[in-house]
Amino acid sequence: SRASPLSTCPIFVLITQAKESKTFQAIQEERREQAERSVLISCPSKINENTFLDDLSKHGTINKHFFYNSYGAYAVVEFSSRESIASLKESTNIPAVEHEAAVPFKSRLLSLKWPGSQSSNHPMPKFKVQSPLSINEISQLLSEKDSIDEQLQCLTEALELTEENVRLRFLVCSLLQDIAGAYFPECIIRPFGSTVNSFGKLGCDVDMILDLDGIYATSQKKGSGLSLEYQVKRGASERAVTQSILSVIGKCVDQFGPGCVGVQNILQARCPLVRFAHQPSGFQCDLTANNRVAMKSSELLFLYGQLDPRVRHLVFSVRCWARAHSITSSIPGAWITNFSLTVMVVFFLQQRNPPILPTLDRLKELAGPSDKCVIEGNDCTIVSDLSKITLQQNTDTLEKLLQEFFEFYGNFPFNKTSINIRKGKEQTKPETTALYIQNPFETTLNISKNVNATQLERFVALCRESAWLLQQKEILNQCPDSPWGFAALLLPSVTSGAGVKSRRKRKLEPASSRIKNLLDSLKIKGGETVAKKGNANSSR
């Protein structure tokens, strides 16, 4: 095994760094302000970047810009002030179209009609990558590393959202806010989930919340003496009002939103939403309304991800492994979700000795008065200041954590036990679903209620197989010509096509001829001879 030495093992965020770090809320507000000062411009791929920027600079100082490809070339340009946006829009025209009529909605999504030459004599702009790597590309990249710890760190860097991708996501939310603002001038459309919780990967959907009453509002406004209220329409229930609002916003997005296609109003779902594709960015988007608990869950995961770098590395690795084996899916169904997997990783890290992550109850105890948050009767209070959190000195390597994650859940008593990160303890299942993971904030709900017994058994079988593989020298020894270490765990598994082993079989053991063939292949490529004893063990 080539595990990283303890001296290079990821360590905790230092108190001095924590004091300098921004809160989740402050980061979101900064991103949102950047987006409101930005425009998205469709432009020729052979554009002269310097001339392009010189012309735009006539409207104000440019803070940042970048180019990317999605159904054509686009540029994101952030100005230093909103006045620059107003100046730019004053010089922008509604296009003249033949045989059709243009909807005169003046958004910040623009098209550049380049008057200059399309020759390639001038330098081409650099286009930022917005698409994820394939499993084969990931496997090849990881096989070049010197240790499993390096592989997992490299995997995170390869999959995580880039700075430019995050900026683009906030800009898409801001463009949608311009549409919704026609009806609700003070509304805010905020991204939540993978876009902001620090666990998003390139290519993931953009989940949005239409915030109508201020997620972070802490108290009612007080006037100078008179008690005034707005006159409003009333609905039969909050759900009915949400459905009505989303129905109207969805129709506006469909009719007036440039670049928005495939709009679906899915209003009968447990959480009503509008789903659409935003072609200029290449994002699939889901818009809900006032889903404040979801935003708080995003903040919780963000906080856990900031406490120790190993958290993000392990989550990205487990998610990648799960997707490679179809444990998770982009299609709704009985599969385990990425959110459930992330909570399972958090719970596992709470179980370490000493624990790597604190319980949710501990985060509540450390919260100050300004952190108090109750949503629909659910206490969602957590500390926002990272410097208040004291972590214990756990120096486990990523390789050890990955190995023991698979062992932990390969032998977990799912039939009688639930997962609870609020207490950080195994608890008796309150209902007979296959997998029970308590919702961190809405504690009467099971976030994995959709998972059936078949999918859970596949997960357990794959955990056992992966735990066993990580104990084999042939898997652990570096081999640049074939997948080794974590990359070997991404290869197709026998459990995908030949059924699964019973959860009652707790012993970790080689499960298939597929494993034997893999080990034999690795030995042959390494110039080794397969020992008789190894063959005997692999065939059991």
C-alpha positions as CSV (number, residue, x, y, z in Angstrom):
1,S,0.0,0.0,0.0
2,R,1.2,3.5,-0.7
3,A,-0.9,5.5,1.8
4,S,0.2,9.1,2.4
5,P,2.3,9.6,5.5
6,L,0.7,11.3,8.5
7,S,2.8,14.4,7.9
8,T,0.9,15.0,4.6
9,C,-2.5,13.9,5.8
10,P,-5.1,16.6,5.5
11,I,-5.5,18.6,8.7
12,F,-8.2,20.6,10.3
13,V,-8.9,24.2,9.5
14,L,-6.8,26.3,11.8
15,I,-8.6,28.6,14.2
16,T,-6.8,31.6,12.6
17,Q,-8.1,30.6,9.2
18,A,-11.6,30.0,10.6
19,K,-11.8,33.5,12.0
20,E,-10.9,34.9,8.6
21,S,-13.5,32.7,6.7
22,K,-16.8,34.1,5.6
23,T,-20.1,32.8,6.7
24,F,-22.3,30.8,4.3
25,Q,-24.8,33.7,4.1
26,A,-22.0,36.3,3.4
27,I,-20.7,34.1,0.6
28,Q,-24.1,33.8,-1.0
29,E,-24.7,37.5,-0.9
30,E,-21.4,38.3,-2.4
31,R,-22.0,35.9,-5.2
32,R,-25.5,37.3,-5.8
33,E,-24.1,40.9,-6.0
34,Q,-21.5,39.7,-8.5
35,A,-24.3,38.2,-10.6
36,E,-26.4,41.3,-10.6
37,R,-23.5,43.3,-12.1
38,S,-23.0,40.7,-14.8
39,V,-24.2,40.1,-18.4
40,L,-24.2,36.9,-20.5
41,I,-23.3,37.6,-24.1
42,S,-23.5,35.2,-27.1
43,C,-20.5,35.9,-29.4
44,P,-18.6,34.5,-32.3
45,S,-16.0,31.9,-31.4
46,K,-13.2,33.7,-33.3
47,I,-13.8,37.0,-31.5
48,N,-11.0,39.4,-30.9
49,E,-11.0,39.4,-27.1
50,N,-9.1,42.7,-26.7
51,T,-11.4,44.6,-29.0
52,F,-14.4,43.0,-27.3
53,L,-13.3,44.1,-23.9
54,D,-12.3,47.6,-25.0
55,D,-15.8,48.2,-26.4
56,L,-17.5,47.0,-23.3
57,S,-15.2,49.0,-21.1
58,K,-16.8,52.2,-22.5
59,H,-19.7,51.4,-20.3
60,G,-17.7,50.9,-17.1
61,T,-14.9,49.1,-15.4
62,I,-14.9,45.3,-16.0
63,N,-14.0,43.3,-12.8
64,K,-13.9,39.8,-14.4
65,H,-14.8,38.0,-17.6
66,F,-14.5,34.5,-19.1
67,F,-15.6,32.6,-22.2
68,Y,-17.1,29.2,-22.5
69,N,-19.0,27.0,-25.0
70,S,-22.7,25.9,-24.8
71,Y,-24.6,25.7,-28.0
72,G,-22.1,28.3,-29.2
73,A,-19.6,30.6,-27.7
74,Y,-20.6,32.8,-24.7
75,A,-18.9,35.4,-22.5
76,V,-19.7,36.3,-18.9
77,V,-18.8,39.8,-18.1
78,E,-18.9,41.3,-14.6
79,F,-18.9,45.1,-14.3
80,S,-17.9,47.0,-11.1
81,S,-21.3,48.7,-10.9
82,R,-24.9,48.2,-11.9
83,E,-24.9,51.5,-13.7
84,S,-22.6,49.9,-16.3
85,I,-25.3,47.4,-17.0
86,A,-27.9,50.1,-17.5
87,S,-25.5,52.0,-19.9
88,L,-24.9,48.8,-21.9
89,K,-28.6,48.1,-22.2
90,E,-29.3,51.6,-23.5
91,S,-27.0,50.9,-26.5
92,T,-28.6,47.4,-27.1
93,N,-31.3,46.9,-29.7
94,I,-34.3,44.6,-30.0
95,P,-33.5,42.4,-33.0
96,A,-35.4,42.7,-36.2
97,V,-36.8,39.3,-37.2
98,E,-38.5,38.2,-40.4
99,H,-41.8,36.3,-40.5
100,E,-41.9,36.3,-36.7
101,A,-42.4,38.8,-33.9
102,A,-39.9,39.4,-31.1
103,V,-41.0,39.4,-27.5
104,P,-39.6,42.8,-26.3
105,F,-38.2,41.5,-23.0
106,K,-34.9,43.3,-22.3
107,S,-32.8,40.8,-20.3
108,R,-29.1,40.7,-19.5
109,L,-28.7,37.8,-22.0
110,L,-27.3,39.6,-25.1
111,S,-26.1,38.6,-28.6
112,L,-23.1,40.3,-30.2
113,K,-23.2,41.0,-33.9
114,W,-19.5,41.2,-34.5
115,P,-18.7,43.8,-37.2
116,G,-15.0,42.9,-37.5
117,S,-13.2,40.2,-39.5
118,Q,-13.8,36.6,-38.6
119,S,-10.2,35.7,-39.5
120,S,-8.1,33.8,-37.0
121,N,-5.1,36.2,-37.2
122,H,-5.7,37.4,-33.7
123,P,-5.4,35.3,-30.6
124,M,-8.4,33.1,-29.8
125,P,-10.0,33.6,-26.3
126,K,-9.5,30.7,-23.8
127,F,-12.7,28.8,-23.2
128,K,-13.3,27.6,-19.7
129,V,-14.3,23.9,-19.3
130,Q,-17.9,23.4,-18.1
131,S,-18.4,19.7,-18.7
132,P,-17.4,16.8,-16.4
133,L,-14.8,14.1,-17.2
134,S,-16.0,10.6,-18.2
135,I,-15.4,7.6,-16.0
136,N,-12.6,6.5,-18.4
137,E,-10.9,9.8,-18.3
138,I,-11.1,9.9,-14.5
139,S,-9.7,6.3,-14.3
140,Q,-6.7,7.3,-16.5
141,L,-6.1,10.4,-14.5
142,L,-6.1,8.6,-11.2
143,S,-3.9,5.8,-12.3
144,E,-1.1,8.3,-12.8
145,K,-1.0,9.2,-9.1
146,D,1.3,7.8,-6.5
147,S,-1.1,7.0,-3.6
148,I,-4.8,6.5,-2.9
149,D,-4.8,9.7,-0.9
150,E,-3.4,11.6,-4.0
151,Q,-6.1,9.9,-6.1
152,L,-8.9,11.1,-3.9
153,Q,-7.5,14.6,-3.8
154,C,-7.1,14.6,-7.5
155,L,-10.6,13.4,-8.0
156,T,-12.1,16.2,-6.1
157,E,-10.1,18.8,-8.1
158,A,-11.2,17.2,-11.3
159,L,-14.9,17.0,-10.5
160,E,-15.7,20.0,-8.3
161,L,-17.4,23.2,-9.6
162,T,-14.9,25.7,-10.9
163,E,-15.0,29.4,-10.0
164,E,-16.4,30.3,-13.4
165,N,-19.1,27.6,-13.2
166,V,-20.3,28.8,-9.9
167,R,-20.4,32.4,-11.2
168,L,-22.4,31.2,-14.2
169,R,-24.9,29.4,-11.9
170,F,-25.5,32.5,-9.9
171,L,-25.9,34.6,-13.0
172,V,-28.6,32.2,-14.4
173,C,-30.5,32.6,-11.1
174,S,-30.1,36.4,-11.4
175,L,-31.5,36.3,-15.0
176,L,-34.5,34.3,-13.8
177,Q,-35.0,36.8,-10.9
178,D,-35.4,39.6,-13.5
179,I,-38.4,37.7,-14.9
180,A,-40.0,36.9,-11.5
181,G,-39.3,40.5,-10.4
182,A,-42.0,41.7,-12.8
183,Y,-44.6,40.2,-10.4
184,F,-42.6,40.3,-7.1
185,P,-40.2,43.2,-7.3
186,E,-38.4,42.3,-4.0
187,C,-38.1,38.6,-4.6
188,I,-34.7,36.8,-4.8
189,I,-33.9,33.6,-6.7
190,R,-31.3,31.8,-4.7
191,P,-29.4,28.6,-5.7
192,F,-29.3,25.8,-3.2
193,G,-28.1,22.2,-3.0
194,S,-25.0,21.2,-4.9
195,T,-24.4,24.7,-6.3
196,V,-23.6,26.1,-2.9
197,N,-23.0,23.3,-0.4
198,S,-19.4,22.7,-1.7
199,F,-20.1,19.2,-2.9
200,G,-21.4,20.1,-6.4
201,K,-19.7,18.6,-9.5
202,L,-19.4,19.9,-13.0
203,G,-22.6,19.0,-14.9
204,C,-25.0,18.9,-11.9
205,D,-28.4,20.6,-12.0
206,V,-29.1,24.0,-10.7
207,D,-31.7,24.0,-7.9
208,M,-33.2,27.3,-7.2
209,I,-35.5,28.8,-4.6
210,L,-37.9,31.7,-5.3
211,D,-37.5,33.6,-2.0
212,L,-40.5,35.8,-1.5
213,D,-40.3,36.7,2.2
214,G,-36.6,36.7,2.9
215,I,-34.9,33.5,4.0
216,Y,-32.7,35.3,6.4
217,A,-35.3,37.7,7.8
218,T,-35.2,37.5,11.6
219,S,-38.0,39.8,12.8
220,Q,-41.0,41.7,11.5
221,K,-40.5,45.3,10.5
222,K,-41.5,48.0,13.1
223,G,-42.8,51.3,11.9
224,S,-42.8,54.7,13.6
225,G,-46.2,54.3,15.3
226,L,-48.8,53.1,12.8
227,S,-49.3,49.4,12.3
228,L,-49.6,48.8,8.6
229,E,-50.0,45.6,6.6
230,Y,-50.2,44.9,2.9
231,Q,-53.5,44.0,1.4
232,V,-53.0,40.6,-0.2
233,K,-54.9,37.8,-2.0
234,R,-55.5,34.7,0.1
235,G,-55.2,31.1,-0.9
236,A,-56.7,27.9,0.6
237,S,-53.2,26.8,1.9
238,E,-49.5,27.7,1.6
239,R,-49.2,24.8,-0.9
240,A,-52.0,26.2,-3.1
241,V,-50.4,29.7,-3.0
242,T,-47.0,28.2,-4.0
243,Q,-48.6,26.2,-6.8
244,S,-50.3,29.4,-8.1
245,I,-47.1,31.4,-8.0
246,L,-45.0,28.8,-9.7
247,S,-47.6,28.3,-12.4
248,V,-47.5,32.0,-13.3
249,I,-43.7,32.2,-13.1
250,G,-43.3,29.0,-15.1
251,K,-45.5,30.4,-17.9
252,C,-43.5,33.7,-17.9
253,V,-40.2,31.7,-18.2
254,D,-41.7,29.7,-21.1
255,Q,-43.1,32.7,-22.9
256,F,-40.6,35.5,-22.2
257,G,-37.4,33.9,-20.9
258,P,-34.8,33.9,-23.7
259,G,-32.8,30.6,-23.8
260,C,-35.3,28.8,-21.5
261,V,-36.7,25.6,-23.2
262,G,-38.6,22.5,-22.2
263,V,-40.4,24.2,-19.4
264,Q,-42.5,21.9,-17.2
265,N,-44.7,22.9,-14.4
266,I,-44.5,19.9,-11.9
267,L,-47.0,21.4,-9.4
268,Q,-48.4,18.1,-7.9
269,A,-45.0,17.0,-6.5
270,R,-44.4,16.9,-2.8
271,C,-42.4,20.1,-3.3
272,P,-44.0,21.9,-6.4
273,L,-41.4,23.0,-9.0
274,V,-40.8,24.4,-12.4
275,R,-38.2,22.4,-14.5
276,F,-36.5,23.8,-17.6
277,A,-33.3,23.8,-19.5
278,H,-31.3,27.0,-19.9
279,Q,-29.5,26.5,-23.2
280,P,-27.1,29.4,-23.1
281,S,-25.5,28.0,-19.9
282,G,-26.2,24.3,-20.6
283,F,-27.8,23.9,-17.2
284,Q,-30.9,21.9,-16.2
285,C,-32.8,23.9,-13.7
286,D,-35.4,23.2,-11.0
287,L,-37.2,26.2,-9.4
288,T,-39.1,25.9,-6.2
289,A,-40.6,28.5,-3.9
290,N,-39.8,29.2,-0.2
291,N,-38.1,25.9,0.4
292,R,-36.2,27.3,3.3
293,V,-35.3,24.0,5.0
294,A,-33.5,23.0,1.8
295,M,-31.4,26.2,2.0
296,K,-30.6,25.4,5.6
297,S,-29.5,21.9,4.7
298,S,-27.2,23.4,2.1
299,E,-25.7,25.6,4.8
300,L,-25.2,22.6,7.1
301,L,-23.3,20.5,4.4
302,F,-21.3,23.6,3.5
303,L,-20.2,23.9,7.1
304,Y,-19.2,20.3,7.4
305,G,-17.3,20.6,4.1
306,Q,-15.3,23.5,5.5
307,L,-14.4,21.9,8.8
308,D,-12.0,19.3,7.4
309,P,-10.7,18.9,3.8
310,R,-11.1,15.1,4.1
311,V,-14.9,15.5,4.2
312,R,-15.1,16.8,0.6
313,H,-12.5,14.3,-0.7
314,L,-14.4,11.4,0.8
315,V,-17.8,12.6,-0.4
316,F,-16.7,13.2,-3.9
317,S,-15.0,9.7,-4.0
318,V,-18.1,7.9,-2.6
319,R,-20.4,9.7,-5.0
320,C,-18.2,9.0,-8.0
321,W,-18.0,5.3,-7.0
322,A,-21.8,5.2,-6.5
323,R,-22.5,6.7,-9.9
324,A,-20.0,4.4,-11.7
325,H,-22.0,1.4,-10.3
326,S,-25.5,3.0,-10.9
327,I,-26.2,3.2,-7.2
328,T,-27.2,6.8,-7.8
329,S,-29.1,8.0,-10.9
330,S,-30.1,11.3,-12.5
331,I,-33.6,9.8,-13.0
332,P,-36.0,9.8,-10.0
333,G,-36.7,6.4,-8.6
334,A,-35.7,3.9,-5.9
335,W,-32.0,4.8,-6.1
336,I,-30.0,6.3,-3.2
337,T,-29.7,10.1,-3.7
338,N,-26.5,12.1,-3.6
339,F,-27.9,13.9,-0.5
340,S,-28.5,10.6,1.3
341,L,-24.9,9.4,0.4
342,T,-23.5,12.7,1.7
343,V,-25.3,12.3,5.0
344,M,-24.1,8.7,5.3
345,V,-20.5,10.0,4.9
346,V,-21.1,12.6,7.6
347,F,-22.5,10.0,9.9
348,F,-19.5,7.7,9.3
349,L,-17.1,10.5,10.1
350,Q,-19.0,11.2,13.3
351,Q,-18.4,7.6,14.3
352,R,-14.6,7.8,14.1
353,N,-12.5,7.6,17.2
354,P,-11.9,10.4,17.8
355,P,-14.8,11.9,15.7
356,I,-13.8,13.9,12.7
357,L,-17.1,15.8,12.5
358,P,-19.4,17.2,15.4
359,T,-23.0,16.2,15.7
360,L,-25.8,18.5,14.6
361,D,-26.8,18.9,18.2
362,R,-23.3,20.2,19.0
363,L,-23.5,22.7,16.2
364,K,-26.8,23.9,17.7
365,E,-25.3,24.3,21.2
366,L,-22.5,26.5,19.8
367,A,-24.9,28.8,18.0
368,G,-25.3,32.4,19.0
369,P,-28.5,34.5,19.3
370,S,-28.2,35.7,15.7
371,D,-28.0,32.0,14.5
372,K,-31.5,31.2,15.9
373,C,-33.6,29.8,13.1
374,V,-37.1,28.1,13.3
375,I,-38.8,27.1,10.0
376,E,-42.3,25.9,10.1
377,G,-41.9,24.7,13.7
378,N,-38.6,22.9,13.0
379,D,-35.5,24.1,14.9
380,C,-32.9,24.7,12.2
381,T,-30.4,26.5,14.4
382,I,-26.7,25.9,13.7
383,V,-23.6,27.9,14.4
384,S,-22.4,30.1,11.5
385,D,-19.0,31.1,13.0
386,L,-16.5,28.3,12.3
387,S,-14.1,29.6,14.9
388,K,-16.4,28.4,17.6
389,I,-16.0,24.8,16.6
390,T,-13.2,22.8,18.3
391,L,-12.2,19.6,16.5
392,Q,-10.5,16.6,17.9
393,Q,-7.1,15.5,16.5
394,N,-7.9,12.6,14.2
395,T,-5.1,11.9,11.7
396,D,-6.6,9.0,9.6
397,T,-5.5,9.0,6.0
398,L,-8.0,9.1,3.2
399,E,-7.1,5.6,2.2
400,K,-8.0,4.3,5.7
401,L,-11.2,6.3,5.8
402,L,-12.3,5.0,2.4
403,Q,-11.5,1.4,3.3
404,E,-13.4,1.7,6.6
405,F,-16.4,3.5,5.1
406,F,-17.0,0.5,2.9
407,E,-16.5,-1.9,5.9
408,F,-18.8,0.2,8.1
409,Y,-21.7,0.2,5.7
410,G,-21.0,-3.3,4.4
411,N,-21.8,-4.5,7.9
412,F,-24.3,-1.9,9.0
413,P,-27.6,-3.3,10.6
414,F,-29.9,-1.5,8.1
415,N,-32.7,-3.9,9.0
416,K,-33.2,-2.4,12.5
417,T,-31.1,0.8,12.7
418,S,-31.5,4.3,11.4
419,I,-28.9,7.0,10.6
420,N,-29.1,10.2,12.6
421,I,-26.5,12.9,12.3
422,R,-28.3,15.1,14.8
423,K,-27.3,12.7,17.6
424,G,-24.4,11.1,15.8
425,K,-25.7,7.7,16.9
426,E,-27.4,4.6,15.5
427,Q,-31.0,4.6,16.5
428,T,-33.9,2.1,16.2
429,K,-35.8,2.5,12.9
430,P,-39.2,4.2,13.5
431,E,-40.7,2.6,10.4
432,T,-40.1,-0.5,8.2
433,T,-38.5,1.2,5.1
434,A,-35.4,-0.4,3.7
435,L,-33.2,2.6,4.5
436,Y,-33.9,5.2,7.1
437,I,-31.9,8.4,7.3
438,Q,-33.4,11.0,9.5
439,N,-33.9,14.4,7.9
440,P,-31.4,16.7,9.7
441,F,-34.0,19.4,10.3
442,E,-37.4,18.0,9.6
443,T,-36.8,15.2,12.1
444,T,-40.0,13.2,11.4
445,L,-39.1,12.7,7.8
446,N,-36.9,10.0,6.2
447,I,-34.8,11.4,3.4
448,S,-34.2,8.0,1.9
449,K,-37.8,6.7,2.0
450,N,-37.7,6.1,-1.8
451,V,-34.9,3.5,-1.6
452,N,-36.2,-0.1,-1.9
453,A,-34.6,-3.3,-0.5
454,T,-33.1,-4.3,-3.9
455,Q,-31.1,-1.0,-4.2
456,L,-30.0,-1.2,-0.6
457,E,-28.7,-4.8,-1.1
458,R,-26.8,-3.7,-4.2
459,F,-25.2,-0.9,-2.1
460,V,-24.2,-3.3,0.7
461,A,-22.8,-5.9,-1.7
462,L,-20.7,-3.3,-3.5
463,C,-19.4,-1.9,-0.2
464,R,-18.3,-5.4,0.8
465,E,-16.7,-6.0,-2.6
466,S,-14.9,-2.6,-2.5
467,A,-13.7,-3.1,1.1
468,W,-12.2,-6.5,0.1
469,L,-10.5,-5.1,-3.0
470,L,-8.8,-2.4,-1.0
471,Q,-7.2,-5.1,1.1
472,Q,-5.5,-6.8,-2.0
473,K,-1.9,-6.0,-2.8
474,E,-2.6,-6.2,-6.5
475,I,-5.1,-3.4,-6.2
476,L,-2.9,-1.2,-3.9
477,N,0.3,-1.4,-5.9
478,Q,0.8,1.3,-8.4
479,C,0.3,0.2,-12.0
480,P,0.4,2.9,-14.6
481,D,-0.8,0.6,-17.4
482,S,-4.1,-0.4,-15.7
483,P,-6.5,0.9,-13.1
484,W,-5.2,0.5,-9.5
485,G,-6.3,1.9,-6.1
486,F,-9.5,3.9,-6.2
487,A,-9.6,3.7,-10.0
488,A,-9.9,-0.1,-9.8
489,L,-13.1,0.4,-7.7
490,L,-14.7,2.1,-10.7
491,L,-14.6,-1.0,-12.9
492,P,-17.9,-2.8,-13.6
493,S,-18.9,-5.1,-10.7
494,V,-20.5,-8.5,-10.7
495,T,-23.3,-7.2,-8.5
496,S,-24.6,-5.1,-11.5
497,G,-25.7,-8.1,-13.5
498,A,-25.6,-11.3,-11.4
499,G,-27.8,-10.4,-8.5
500,V,-26.7,-9.4,-5.0
501,K,-25.5,-11.2,-2.0
502,S,-27.7,-11.5,1.0
503,R,-27.4,-8.8,3.7
504,R,-27.2,-11.7,6.2
505,K,-23.7,-12.6,5.0
506,R,-21.6,-10.3,7.0
507,K,-18.2,-11.7,6.1
508,L,-16.2,-9.7,3.7
509,E,-15.1,-12.0,0.9
510,P,-14.2,-12.1,-2.8
511,A,-17.5,-12.1,-4.5
512,S,-16.9,-13.1,-8.1
513,S,-14.7,-14.4,-10.9
514,R,-14.7,-10.8,-12.1
515,I,-12.5,-9.9,-9.1
516,K,-10.2,-12.9,-9.8
517,N,-9.8,-11.9,-13.4
518,L,-9.1,-8.4,-12.4
519,L,-6.4,-9.4,-10.0
520,D,-4.9,-11.9,-12.5
521,S,-4.8,-9.2,-15.1
522,L,-3.0,-6.8,-12.8
523,K,-0.5,-9.4,-11.9
524,I,0.2,-10.3,-15.6
525,K,0.7,-6.7,-16.5
526,G,3.0,-6.2,-13.6
527,G,5.1,-9.2,-14.7
528,E,4.1,-11.3,-11.8
529,T,3.1,-14.9,-11.6
530,V,-0.2,-15.8,-10.0
531,A,0.4,-17.8,-6.9
532,K,-1.6,-21.0,-6.3
533,K,-2.7,-19.8,-3.0
534,G,-4.0,-16.5,-4.5
535,N,-6.0,-18.5,-7.0
536,A,-7.4,-20.7,-4.2
537,N,-8.5,-17.7,-2.2
538,S,-10.0,-15.9,-5.1
539,S,-12.2,-18.9,-6.1
540,R,-13.8,-19.3,-2.7
